[in-house]
Amino acid sequence: MSKQHTKSDLEKIIALQQESLQAMQKALGSLRHQNERLERSNQKLRKRISKYE
């Protein structure tokens, strides 16, 4: 027994999904930025460590 959704219901569901997708994209962008910073830091550390080897 599936529930019948009205057009308004479906529009609300889609709007919520879009908001959720935008939030995930923003979070992913932040994670990518953090990852890039970590990679740069790791490269600097590798260079410093290689001086002592």
N, C-alpha and C positions, 0 to 999 in steps of 0.2 A: 504494500500500500504506500505508494509514493505520494508525496505532497505536491500539489499543483502550485507553482510559483507564478505570481503576477509579473508583469513587465517591470513594475516598480520594484518588486523584490529582487529581480534579477539585476536591475540597474544598481541597487544598493550593494549586492554581493560583488558585482564587478568593480564598483568604486572602492570597496574595502580591499579587494584583491590588488587593485592598482596601488593603493596606499601602502599595502604590505610589500609589494614588489619594489616600490620606490625606497622604502625603508631598508630593504635588503640590499639594494644597489648602493645606497649611501654607506651602509656598513661594509660592504665589499670594497668600496672605494677607500675607506679608512684602513681596512686591513691591507690592501695593496700598498698604500702609502707607508704604513708601518713596516711592511715586509721590505720595501725598497730601502728604508732607513736602516733596517737591520742588516741587509746585504752590504750596504756601504760601510757600516760599522765593522762588520766581519772582515771585509777586505782590508780596512785600515789595521785591524788587529793582526791579521795574517802577515801584513808587511812588517809590523813592529816585531812580531814573534820571529820572523825569518831573520831579522837583524841579529838575534841572540843565538841562532843555531849555527 
